[in-house]
Amino acid sequence: MKSVTENNHAFWYDEQLLKEPVEKAFDAEYWQNTGKVIGSATGRGTTWFVQTETVAAALRHYRRGGLFG
């Protein structure tokens, strides 16, 4: 597990799974600009499905009171 702090944000992640810059990994625009968005869904906000170097992942803004599932 690796830990990075930048601009008053803390990130904990598995560097075996996330090879992309963690500071950009939670930015939908980063994934759009790199052409790695493989899908999206809407509901209470947009979920972006992205292809990282190692796995397919979902990027979604967490809304308090519900679980992603």
mmCIF file of the N, C-alpha and C atoms, coordinates in Angstrom:
data_MODEL
# 
_entry.id   MODEL 
# 
loop_
_atom_site.group_PDB 
_atom_site.id 
_atom_site.type_symbol 
_atom_site.label_atom_id 
_atom_site.label_alt_id 
_atom_site.label_comp_id 
_atom_site.label_asym_id 
_atom_site.label_entity_id 
_atom_site.label_seq_id 
_atom_site.pdbx_PDB_ins_code 
_atom_site.Cartn_x 
_atom_site.Cartn_y 
_atom_site.Cartn_z 
_atom_site.occupancy 
_atom_site.B_iso_or_equiv 
_atom_site.pdbx_formal_charge 
_atom_site.auth_seq_id 
_atom_site.auth_comp_id 
_atom_site.auth_asym_id 
_atom_site.auth_atom_id 
_atom_site.pdbx_PDB_model_num 
ATOM 1   N N  . MET A 1 1  ? 0.853   -1.169 0.000   1.00 0.00 ? 1  MET A N  1 
ATOM 2   C CA . MET A 1 1  ? 0.000   0.000  0.000   1.00 0.00 ? 1  MET A CA 1 
ATOM 3   C C  . MET A 1 1  ? 0.898   1.230  0.000   1.00 0.00 ? 1  MET A C  1 
ATOM 4   N N  . LYS A 1 2  ? 0.597   2.164  -0.860  1.00 0.00 ? 2  LYS A N  1 
ATOM 5   C CA . LYS A 1 2  ? 1.373   3.396  -0.949  1.00 0.00 ? 2  LYS A CA 1 
ATOM 6   C C  . LYS A 1 2  ? 0.479   4.564  -0.540  1.00 0.00 ? 2  LYS A C  1 
ATOM 7   N N  . SER A 1 3  ? 1.085   5.584  0.039   1.00 0.00 ? 3  SER A N  1 
ATOM 8   C CA . SER A 1 3  ? 0.369   6.771  0.486   1.00 0.00 ? 3  SER A CA 1 
ATOM 9   C C  . SER A 1 3  ? 1.005   8.005  -0.141  1.00 0.00 ? 3  SER A C  1 
ATOM 10  N N  . VAL A 1 4  ? 0.159   8.898  -0.687  1.00 0.00 ? 4  VAL A N  1 
ATOM 11  C CA . VAL A 1 4  ? 0.616   10.149 -1.291  1.00 0.00 ? 4  VAL A CA 1 
ATOM 12  C C  . VAL A 1 4  ? -0.272  11.268 -0.771  1.00 0.00 ? 4  VAL A C  1 
ATOM 13  N N  . THR A 1 5  ? 0.322   12.383 -0.391  1.00 0.00 ? 5  THR A N  1 
ATOM 14  C CA . THR A 1 5  ? -0.446  13.561 0.016   1.00 0.00 ? 5  THR A CA 1 
ATOM 15  C C  . THR A 1 5  ? -0.078  14.704 -0.916  1.00 0.00 ? 5  THR A C  1 
ATOM 16  N N  . GLU A 1 6  ? -1.112  15.340 -1.475  1.00 0.00 ? 6  GLU A N  1 
ATOM 17  C CA . GLU A 1 6  ? -0.897  16.461 -2.381  1.00 0.00 ? 6  GLU A CA 1 
ATOM 18  C C  . GLU A 1 6  ? -2.092  17.403 -2.303  1.00 0.00 ? 6  GLU A C  1 
ATOM 19  N N  . ASN A 1 7  ? -1.823  18.706 -2.198  1.00 0.00 ? 7  ASN A N  1 
ATOM 20  C CA . ASN A 1 7  ? -2.891  19.721 -2.162  1.00 0.00 ? 7  ASN A CA 1 
ATOM 21  C C  . ASN A 1 7  ? -3.975  19.402 -1.138  1.00 0.00 ? 7  ASN A C  1 
ATOM 22  N N  . ASN A 1 8  ? -3.569  19.018 0.047   1.00 0.00 ? 8  ASN A N  1 
ATOM 23  C CA . ASN A 1 8  ? -4.493  18.720 1.147   1.00 0.00 ? 8  ASN A CA 1 
ATOM 24  C C  . ASN A 1 8  ? -5.395  17.516 0.863   1.00 0.00 ? 8  ASN A C  1 
ATOM 25  N N  . HIS A 1 9  ? -4.969  16.622 -0.039  1.00 0.00 ? 9  HIS A N  1 
ATOM 26  C CA . HIS A 1 9  ? -5.674  15.380 -0.323  1.00 0.00 ? 9  HIS A CA 1 
ATOM 27  C C  . HIS A 1 9  ? -4.723  14.227 -0.030  1.00 0.00 ? 9  HIS A C  1 
ATOM 28  N N  . ALA A 1 10 ? -5.240  13.179 0.575   1.00 0.00 ? 10 ALA A N  1 
ATOM 29  C CA . ALA A 1 10 ? -4.435  11.992 0.848   1.00 0.00 ? 10 ALA A CA 1 
ATOM 30  C C  . ALA A 1 10 ? -4.968  10.833 0.009   1.00 0.00 ? 10 ALA A C  1 
ATOM 31  N N  . PHE A 1 11 ? -4.058  10.086 -0.595  1.00 0.00 ? 11 PHE A N  1 
ATOM 32  C CA . PHE A 1 11 ? -4.405  8.939  -1.428  1.00 0.00 ? 11 PHE A CA 1 
ATOM 33  C C  . PHE A 1 11 ? -3.692  7.714  -0.878  1.00 0.00 ? 11 PHE A C  1 
ATOM 34  N N  . TRP A 1 12 ? -4.421  6.630  -0.687  1.00 0.00 ? 12 TRP A N  1 
ATOM 35  C CA . TRP A 1 12 ? -3.852  5.344  -0.339  1.00 0.00 ? 12 TRP A CA 1 
ATOM 36  C C  . TRP A 1 12 ? -4.244  4.394  -1.452  1.00 0.00 ? 12 TRP A C  1 
ATOM 37  N N  . TYR A 1 13 ? -3.273  3.718  -2.036  1.00 0.00 ? 13 TYR A N  1 
ATOM 38  C CA . TYR A 1 13 ? -3.587  2.849  -3.163  1.00 0.00 ? 13 TYR A CA 1 
ATOM 39  C C  . TYR A 1 13 ? -2.552  1.739  -3.294  1.00 0.00 ? 13 TYR A C  1 
ATOM 40  N N  . ASP A 1 14 ? -2.930  0.725  -4.050  1.00 0.00 ? 14 ASP A N  1 
ATOM 41  C CA . ASP A 1 14 ? -2.050  -0.412 -4.322  1.00 0.00 ? 14 ASP A CA 1 
ATOM 42  C C  . ASP A 1 14 ? -1.318  -0.114 -5.621  1.00 0.00 ? 14 ASP A C  1 
ATOM 43  N N  . GLU A 1 15 ? -0.027  0.134  -5.544  1.00 0.00 ? 15 GLU A N  1 
ATOM 44  C CA . GLU A 1 15 ? 0.732   0.505  -6.728  1.00 0.00 ? 15 GLU A CA 1 
ATOM 45  C C  . GLU A 1 15 ? 0.904   -0.661 -7.704  1.00 0.00 ? 15 GLU A C  1 
ATOM 46  N N  . GLN A 1 16 ? 0.540   -1.875 -7.312  1.00 0.00 ? 16 GLN A N  1 
ATOM 47  C CA . GLN A 1 16 ? 0.519   -2.993 -8.258  1.00 0.00 ? 16 GLN A CA 1 
ATOM 48  C C  . GLN A 1 16 ? -0.704  -2.897 -9.174  1.00 0.00 ? 16 GLN A C  1 
ATOM 49  N N  . LEU A 1 17 ? -1.772  -2.246 -8.686  1.00 0.00 ? 17 LEU A N  1 
ATOM 50  C CA . LEU A 1 17 ? -3.001  -2.117 -9.474  1.00 0.00 ? 17 LEU A CA 1 
ATOM 51  C C  . LEU A 1 17 ? -3.121  -0.781 -10.189 1.00 0.00 ? 17 LEU A C  1 
ATOM 52  N N  . LEU A 1 18 ? -2.614  0.284  -9.607  1.00 0.00 ? 18 LEU A N  1 
ATOM 53  C CA . LEU A 1 18 ? -2.739  1.608  -10.213 1.00 0.00 ? 18 LEU A CA 1 
ATOM 54  C C  . LEU A 1 18 ? -1.362  2.099  -10.648 1.00 0.00 ? 18 LEU A C  1 
ATOM 55  N N  . LYS A 1 19 ? -1.127  2.092  -11.950 1.00 0.00 ? 19 LYS A N  1 
ATOM 56  C CA . LYS A 1 19 ? 0.149   2.534  -12.512 1.00 0.00 ? 19 LYS A CA 1 
ATOM 57  C C  . LYS A 1 19 ? 0.092   3.999  -12.951 1.00 0.00 ? 19 LYS A C  1 
ATOM 58  N N  . GLU A 1 20 ? -1.116  4.517  -13.169 1.00 0.00 ? 20 GLU A N  1 
ATOM 59  C CA . GLU A 1 20 ? -1.294  5.902  -13.589 1.00 0.00 ? 20 GLU A CA 1 
ATOM 60  C C  . GLU A 1 20 ? -0.999  6.844  -12.424 1.00 0.00 ? 20 GLU A C  1 
ATOM 61  N N  . PRO A 1 21 ? -0.761  8.136  -12.701 1.00 0.00 ? 21 PRO A N  1 
ATOM 62  C CA . PRO A 1 21 ? -0.509  9.097  -11.614 1.00 0.00 ? 21 PRO A CA 1 
ATOM 63  C C  . PRO A 1 21 ? -1.727  9.190  -10.691 1.00 0.00 ? 21 PRO A C  1 
ATOM 64  N N  . VAL A 1 22 ? -1.567  8.843  -9.435  1.00 0.00 ? 22 VAL A N  1 
ATOM 65  C CA . VAL A 1 22 ? -2.693  8.810  -8.505  1.00 0.00 ? 22 VAL A CA 1 
ATOM 66  C C  . VAL A 1 22 ? -3.340  10.185 -8.373  1.00 0.00 ? 22 VAL A C  1 
ATOM 67  N N  . GLU A 1 23 ? -2.565  11.248 -8.521  1.00 0.00 ? 23 GLU A N  1 
ATOM 68  C CA . GLU A 1 23 ? -3.103  12.597 -8.395  1.00 0.00 ? 23 GLU A CA 1 
ATOM 69  C C  . GLU A 1 23 ? -4.120  12.902 -9.506  1.00 0.00 ? 23 GLU A C  1 
ATOM 70  N N  . LYS A 1 24 ? -4.051  12.171 -10.614 1.00 0.00 ? 24 LYS A N  1 
ATOM 71  C CA . LYS A 1 24 ? -4.966  12.389 -11.738 1.00 0.00 ? 24 LYS A CA 1 
ATOM 72  C C  . LYS A 1 24 ? -6.013  11.288 -11.874 1.00 0.00 ? 24 LYS A C  1 
ATOM 73  N N  . ALA A 1 25 ? -5.837  10.197 -11.162 1.00 0.00 ? 25 ALA A N  1 
ATOM 74  C CA . ALA A 1 25 ? -6.687  9.021  -11.332 1.00 0.00 ? 25 ALA A CA 1 
ATOM 75  C C  . ALA A 1 25 ? -8.152  9.268  -10.975 1.00 0.00 ? 25 ALA A C  1 
ATOM 76  N N  . PHE A 1 26 ? -8.429  10.291 -10.160 1.00 0.00 ? 26 PHE A N  1 
ATOM 77  C CA . PHE A 1 26 ? -9.807  10.578 -9.753  1.00 0.00 ? 26 PHE A CA 1 
ATOM 78  C C  . PHE A 1 26 ? -10.411 11.735 -10.538 1.00 0.00 ? 26 PHE A C  1 
ATOM 79  N N  . ASP A 1 27 ? -9.808  12.075 -11.662 1.00 0.00 ? 27 ASP A N  1 
ATOM 80  C CA . ASP A 1 27 ? -10.249 13.181 -12.510 1.00 0.00 ? 27 ASP A CA 1 
ATOM 81  C C  . ASP A 1 27 ? -10.775 12.621 -13.834 1.00 0.00 ? 27 ASP A C  1 
ATOM 82  N N  . ALA A 1 28 ? -12.079 12.718 -14.059 1.00 0.00 ? 28 ALA A N  1 
ATOM 83  C CA . ALA A 1 28 ? -12.680 12.179 -15.286 1.00 0.00 ? 28 ALA A CA 1 
ATOM 84  C C  . ALA A 1 28 ? -12.055 12.805 -16.532 1.00 0.00 ? 28 ALA A C  1 
ATOM 85  N N  . GLU A 1 29 ? -11.706 14.063 -16.464 1.00 0.00 ? 29 GLU A N  1 
ATOM 86  C CA . GLU A 1 29 ? -11.103 14.741 -17.619 1.00 0.00 ? 29 GLU A CA 1 
ATOM 87  C C  . GLU A 1 29 ? -9.767  14.093 -18.012 1.00 0.00 ? 29 GLU A C  1 
ATOM 88  N N  . TYR A 1 30 ? -8.991  13.654 -17.024 1.00 0.00 ? 30 TYR A N  1 
ATOM 89  C CA . TYR A 1 30 ? -7.731  12.952 -17.300 1.00 0.00 ? 30 TYR A CA 1 
ATOM 90  C C  . TYR A 1 30 ? -7.997  11.723 -18.161 1.00 0.00 ? 30 TYR A C  1 
ATOM 91  N N  . TRP A 1 31 ? -8.990  10.920 -17.777 1.00 0.00 ? 31 TRP A N  1 
ATOM 92  C CA . TRP A 1 31 ? -9.294  9.691  -18.514 1.00 0.00 ? 31 TRP A CA 1 
ATOM 93  C C  . TRP A 1 31 ? -9.843  10.008 -19.903 1.00 0.00 ? 31 TRP A C  1 
ATOM 94  N N  . GLN A 1 32 ? -10.642 11.061 -20.022 1.00 0.00 ? 32 GLN A N  1 
ATOM 95  C CA . GLN A 1 32 ? -11.148 11.459 -21.332 1.00 0.00 ? 32 GLN A CA 1 
ATOM 96  C C  . GLN A 1 32 ? -10.002 11.903 -22.238 1.00 0.00 ? 32 GLN A C  1 
ATOM 97  N N  . ASN A 1 33 ? -9.082  12.705 -21.701 1.00 0.00 ? 33 ASN A N  1 
ATOM 98  C CA . ASN A 1 33 ? -7.958  13.219 -22.492 1.00 0.00 ? 33 ASN A CA 1 
ATOM 99  C C  . ASN A 1 33 ? -6.992  12.118 -22.923 1.00 0.00 ? 33 ASN A C  1 
ATOM 100 N N  . THR A 1 34 ? -6.904  11.042 -22.139 1.00 0.00 ? 34 THR A N  1 
ATOM 101 C CA . THR A 1 34 ? -6.004  9.942  -22.497 1.00 0.00 ? 34 THR A CA 1 
ATOM 102 C C  . THR A 1 34 ? -6.704  8.879  -23.337 1.00 0.00 ? 34 THR A C  1 
ATOM 103 N N  . GLY A 1 35 ? -8.007  9.074  -23.613 1.00 0.00 ? 35 GLY A N  1 
ATOM 104 C CA . GLY A 1 35 ? -8.751  8.142  -24.449 1.00 0.00 ? 35 GLY A CA 1 
ATOM 105 C C  . GLY A 1 35 ? -9.016  6.798  -23.805 1.00 0.00 ? 35 GLY A C  1 
ATOM 106 N N  . LYS A 1 36 ? -9.087  6.778  -22.482 1.00 0.00 ? 36 LYS A N  1 
ATOM 107 C CA . LYS A 1 36 ? -9.251  5.503  -21.781 1.00 0.00 ? 36 LYS A CA 1 
ATOM 108 C C  . LYS A 1 36 ? -10.622 5.326  -21.140 1.00 0.00 ? 36 LYS A C  1 
ATOM 109 N N  . VAL A 1 37 ? -11.591 6.153  -21.513 1.00 0.00 ? 37 VAL A N  1 
ATOM 110 C CA . VAL A 1 37 ? -12.967 5.961  -21.048 1.00 0.00 ? 37 VAL A CA 1 
ATOM 111 C C  . VAL A 1 37 ? -13.575 4.875  -21.921 1.00 0.00 ? 37 VAL A C  1 
ATOM 112 N N  . ILE A 1 38 ? -14.056 3.804  -21.306 1.00 0.00 ? 38 ILE A N  1 
ATOM 113 C CA . ILE A 1 38 ? -14.624 2.685  -22.062 1.00 0.00 ? 38 ILE A CA 1 
ATOM 114 C C  . ILE A 1 38 ? -16.142 2.612  -21.934 1.00 0.00 ? 38 ILE A C  1 
ATOM 115 N N  . GLY A 1 39 ? -16.730 3.546  -21.177 1.00 0.00 ? 39 GLY A N  1 
ATOM 116 C CA . GLY A 1 39 ? -18.176 3.584  -21.032 1.00 0.00 ? 39 GLY A CA 1 
ATOM 117 C C  . GLY A 1 39 ? -18.579 4.547  -19.944 1.00 0.00 ? 39 GLY A C  1 
ATOM 118 N N  . SER A 1 40 ? -19.889 4.759  -19.832 1.00 0.00 ? 40 SER A N  1 
ATOM 119 C CA . SER A 1 40 ? -20.407 5.618  -18.763 1.00 0.00 ? 40 SER A CA 1 
ATOM 120 C C  . SER A 1 40 ? -21.852 5.236  -18.486 1.00 0.00 ? 40 SER A C  1 
ATOM 121 N N  . ALA A 1 41 ? -22.331 5.648  -17.336 1.00 0.00 ? 41 ALA A N  1 
ATOM 122 C CA . ALA A 1 41 ? -23.718 5.421  -16.935 1.00 0.00 ? 41 ALA A CA 1 
ATOM 123 C C  . ALA A 1 41 ? -24.155 6.618  -16.110 1.00 0.00 ? 41 ALA A C  1 
ATOM 124 N N  . THR A 1 42 ? -25.425 6.952  -16.202 1.00 0.00 ? 42 THR A N  1 
ATOM 125 C CA . THR A 1 42 ? -25.941 8.067  -15.418 1.00 0.00 ? 42 THR A CA 1 
ATOM 126 C C  . THR A 1 42 ? -27.000 7.581  -14.458 1.00 0.00 ? 42 THR A C  1 
ATOM 127 N N  . GLY A 1 43 ? -27.227 8.346  -13.466 1.00 0.00 ? 43 GLY A N  1 
ATOM 128 C CA . GLY A 1 43 ? -28.198 8.045  -12.423 1.00 0.00 ? 43 GLY A CA 1 
ATOM 129 C C  . GLY A 1 43 ? -28.166 9.240  -11.502 1.00 0.00 ? 43 GLY A C  1 
ATOM 130 N N  . ARG A 1 44 ? -27.668 9.053  -10.285 1.00 0.00 ? 44 ARG A N  1 
ATOM 131 C CA . ARG A 1 44 ? -27.443 10.183 -9.377  1.00 0.00 ? 44 ARG A CA 1 
ATOM 132 C C  . ARG A 1 44 ? -26.036 10.717 -9.623  1.00 0.00 ? 44 ARG A C  1 
ATOM 133 N N  . GLY A 1 45 ? -25.753 11.075 -10.850 1.00 0.00 ? 45 GLY A N  1 
ATOM 134 C CA . GLY A 1 45 ? -24.425 11.510 -11.257 1.00 0.00 ? 45 GLY A CA 1 
ATOM 135 C C  . GLY A 1 45 ? -23.910 10.546 -12.316 1.00 0.00 ? 45 GLY A C  1 
ATOM 136 N N  . THR A 1 46 ? -22.786 10.850 -12.879 1.00 0.00 ? 46 THR A N  1 
ATOM 137 C CA . THR A 1 46 ? -22.209 10.014 -13.933 1.00 0.00 ? 46 THR A CA 1 
ATOM 138 C C  . THR A 1 46 ? -21.141 9.095  -13.357 1.00 0.00 ? 46 THR A C  1 
ATOM 139 N N  . THR A 1 47 ? -21.174 7.855  -13.774 1.00 0.00 ? 47 THR A N  1 
ATOM 140 C CA . THR A 1 47 ? -20.109 6.903  -13.476 1.00 0.00 ? 47 THR A CA 1 
ATOM 141 C C  . THR A 1 47 ? -19.331 6.708  -14.764 1.00 0.00 ? 47 THR A C  1 
ATOM 142 N N  . TRP A 1 48 ? -18.018 6.880  -14.686 1.00 0.00 ? 48 TRP A N  1 
ATOM 143 C CA . TRP A 1 48 ? -17.148 6.680  -15.839 1.00 0.00 ? 48 TRP A CA 1 
ATOM 144 C C  . TRP A 1 48 ? -16.461 5.333  -15.682 1.00 0.00 ? 48 TRP A C  1 
ATOM 145 N N  . PHE A 1 49 ? -16.505 4.519  -16.716 1.00 0.00 ? 49 PHE A N  1 
ATOM 146 C CA . PHE A 1 49 ? -15.787 3.257  -16.729 1.00 0.00 ? 49 PHE A CA 1 
ATOM 147 C C  . PHE A 1 49 ? -14.514 3.494  -17.516 1.00 0.00 ? 49 PHE A C  1 
ATOM 148 N N  . VAL A 1 50 ? -13.382 3.217  -16.886 1.00 0.00 ? 50 VAL A N  1 
ATOM 149 C CA . VAL A 1 50 ? -12.088 3.528  -17.488 1.00 0.00 ? 50 VAL A CA 1 
ATOM 150 C C  . VAL A 1 50 ? -11.198 2.286  -17.518 1.00 0.00 ? 50 VAL A C  1 
ATOM 151 N N  . GLN A 1 51 ? -10.286 2.273  -18.463 1.00 0.00 ? 51 GLN A N  1 
ATOM 152 C CA . GLN A 1 51 ? -9.322  1.186  -18.573 1.00 0.00 ? 51 GLN A CA 1 
ATOM 153 C C  . GLN A 1 51 ? -7.974  1.675  -18.081 1.00 0.00 ? 51 GLN A C  1 
ATOM 154 N N  . THR A 1 52 ? -7.576  1.207  -16.892 1.00 0.00 ? 52 THR A N  1 
ATOM 155 C CA . THR A 1 52 ? -6.245  1.535  -16.390 1.00 0.00 ? 52 THR A CA 1 
ATOM 156 C C  . THR A 1 52 ? -5.253  0.593  -17.073 1.00 0.00 ? 52 THR A C  1 
ATOM 157 N N  . GLU A 1 53 ? -3.991  0.760  -16.782 1.00 0.00 ? 53 GLU A N  1 
ATOM 158 C CA . GLU A 1 53 ? -2.976  -0.122 -17.369 1.00 0.00 ? 53 GLU A CA 1 
ATOM 159 C C  . GLU A 1 53 ? -3.183  -1.568 -16.939 1.00 0.00 ? 53 GLU A C  1 
ATOM 160 N N  . THR A 1 54 ? -3.745  -1.769 -15.745 1.00 0.00 ? 54 THR A N  1 
ATOM 161 C CA . THR A 1 54 ? -3.844  -3.134 -15.211 1.00 0.00 ? 54 THR A CA 1 
ATOM 162 C C  . THR A 1 54 ? -5.266  -3.698 -15.121 1.00 0.00 ? 54 THR A C  1 
ATOM 163 N N  . VAL A 1 55 ? -6.273  -2.856 -14.898 1.00 0.00 ? 55 VAL A N  1 
ATOM 164 C CA . VAL A 1 55 ? -7.647  -3.347 -14.712 1.00 0.00 ? 55 VAL A CA 1 
ATOM 165 C C  . VAL A 1 55 ? -8.656  -2.337 -15.260 1.00 0.00 ? 55 VAL A C  1 
ATOM 166 N N  . ALA A 1 56 ? -9.865  -2.811 -15.538 1.00 0.00 ? 56 ALA A N  1 
ATOM 167 C CA . ALA A 1 56 ? -10.977 -1.911 -15.827 1.00 0.00 ? 56 ALA A CA 1 
ATOM 168 C C  . ALA A 1 56 ? -11.490 -1.402 -14.486 1.00 0.00 ? 56 ALA A C  1 
ATOM 169 N N  . ALA A 1 57 ? -11.862 -0.118 -14.419 1.00 0.00 ? 57 ALA A N  1 
ATOM 170 C CA . ALA A 1 57 ? -12.266 0.481  -13.145 1.00 0.00 ? 57 ALA A CA 1 
ATOM 171 C C  . ALA A 1 57 ? -13.459 1.404  -13.351 1.00 0.00 ? 57 ALA A C  1 
ATOM 172 N N  . ALA A 1 58 ? -14.128 1.737  -12.269 1.00 0.00 ? 58 ALA A N  1 
ATOM 173 C CA . ALA A 1 58 ? -15.247 2.669  -12.289 1.00 0.00 ? 58 ALA A CA 1 
ATOM 174 C C  . ALA A 1 58 ? -14.873 3.905  -11.471 1.00 0.00 ? 58 ALA A C  1 
ATOM 175 N N  . LEU A 1 59 ? -15.151 5.069  -12.031 1.00 0.00 ? 59 LEU A N  1 
ATOM 176 C CA . LEU A 1 59 ? -14.879 6.340  -11.362 1.00 0.00 ? 59 LEU A CA 1 
ATOM 177 C C  . LEU A 1 59 ? -16.226 7.010  -11.115 1.00 0.00 ? 59 LEU A C  1 
ATOM 178 N N  . ARG A 1 60 ? -16.530 7.208  -9.853  1.00 0.00 ? 60 ARG A N  1 
ATOM 179 C CA . ARG A 1 60 ? -17.830 7.761  -9.491  1.00 0.00 ? 60 ARG A CA 1 
ATOM 180 C C  . ARG A 1 60 ? -17.685 8.643  -8.266  1.00 0.00 ? 60 ARG A C  1 
ATOM 181 N N  . HIS A 1 61 ? -18.386 9.773  -8.265  1.00 0.00 ? 61 HIS A N  1 
ATOM 182 C CA . HIS A 1 61 ? -18.388 10.639 -7.104  1.00 0.00 ? 61 HIS A CA 1 
ATOM 183 C C  . HIS A 1 61 ? -19.207 9.960  -6.005  1.00 0.00 ? 61 HIS A C  1 
ATOM 184 N N  . TYR A 1 62 ? -18.614 9.837  -4.834  1.00 0.00 ? 62 TYR A N  1 
ATOM 185 C CA . TYR A 1 62 ? -19.310 9.189  -3.722  1.00 0.00 ? 62 TYR A CA 1 
ATOM 186 C C  . TYR A 1 62 ? -20.386 10.120 -3.176  1.00 0.00 ? 62 TYR A C  1 
ATOM 187 N N  . ARG A 1 63 ? -21.577 9.629  -3.121  1.00 0.00 ? 63 ARG A N  1 
ATOM 188 C CA . ARG A 1 63 ? -22.713 10.366 -2.544  1.00 0.00 ? 63 ARG A CA 1 
ATOM 189 C C  . ARG A 1 63 ? -23.008 9.751  -1.194  1.00 0.00 ? 63 ARG A C  1 
ATOM 190 N N  . ARG A 1 64 ? -22.905 10.522 -0.156  1.00 0.00 ? 64 ARG A N  1 
ATOM 191 C CA . ARG A 1 64 ? -23.123 10.025 1.202   1.00 0.00 ? 64 ARG A CA 1 
ATOM 192 C C  . ARG A 1 64 ? -24.492 9.342  1.303   1.00 0.00 ? 64 ARG A C  1 
ATOM 193 N N  . GLY A 1 65 ? -24.514 8.199  1.968   1.00 0.00 ? 65 GLY A N  1 
ATOM 194 C CA . GLY A 1 65 ? -25.772 7.506  2.191   1.00 0.00 ? 65 GLY A CA 1 
ATOM 195 C C  . GLY A 1 65 ? -26.003 6.323  1.278   1.00 0.00 ? 65 GLY A C  1 
ATOM 196 N N  . GLY A 1 66 ? -25.067 6.014  0.411   1.00 0.00 ? 66 GLY A N  1 
ATOM 197 C CA . GLY A 1 66 ? -25.242 4.867  -0.466  1.00 0.00 ? 66 GLY A CA 1 
ATOM 198 C C  . GLY A 1 66 ? -23.915 4.211  -0.755  1.00 0.00 ? 66 GLY A C  1 
ATOM 199 N N  . LEU A 1 67 ? -23.974 2.976  -1.163  1.00 0.00 ? 67 LEU A N  1 
ATOM 200 C CA . LEU A 1 67 ? -22.774 2.245  -1.515  1.00 0.00 ? 67 LEU A CA 1 
ATOM 201 C C  . LEU A 1 67 ? -22.747 1.982  -3.006  1.00 0.00 ? 67 LEU A C  1 
ATOM 202 N N  . PHE A 1 68 ? -21.550 2.010  -3.570  1.00 0.00 ? 68 PHE A N  1 
ATOM 203 C CA . PHE A 1 68 ? -21.383 1.651  -4.975  1.00 0.00 ? 68 PHE A CA 1 
ATOM 204 C C  . PHE A 1 68 ? -21.524 0.141  -5.079  1.00 0.00 ? 68 PHE A C  1 
ATOM 205 N N  . GLY A 1 69 ? -22.352 -0.311 -5.974  1.00 0.00 ? 69 GLY A N  1 
ATOM 206 C CA . GLY A 1 69 ? -22.517 -1.753 -6.034  1.00 0.00 ? 69 GLY A CA 1 
ATOM 207 C C  . GLY A 1 69 ? -23.196 -2.263 -7.215  1.00 0.00 ? 69 GLY A C  1 
# 
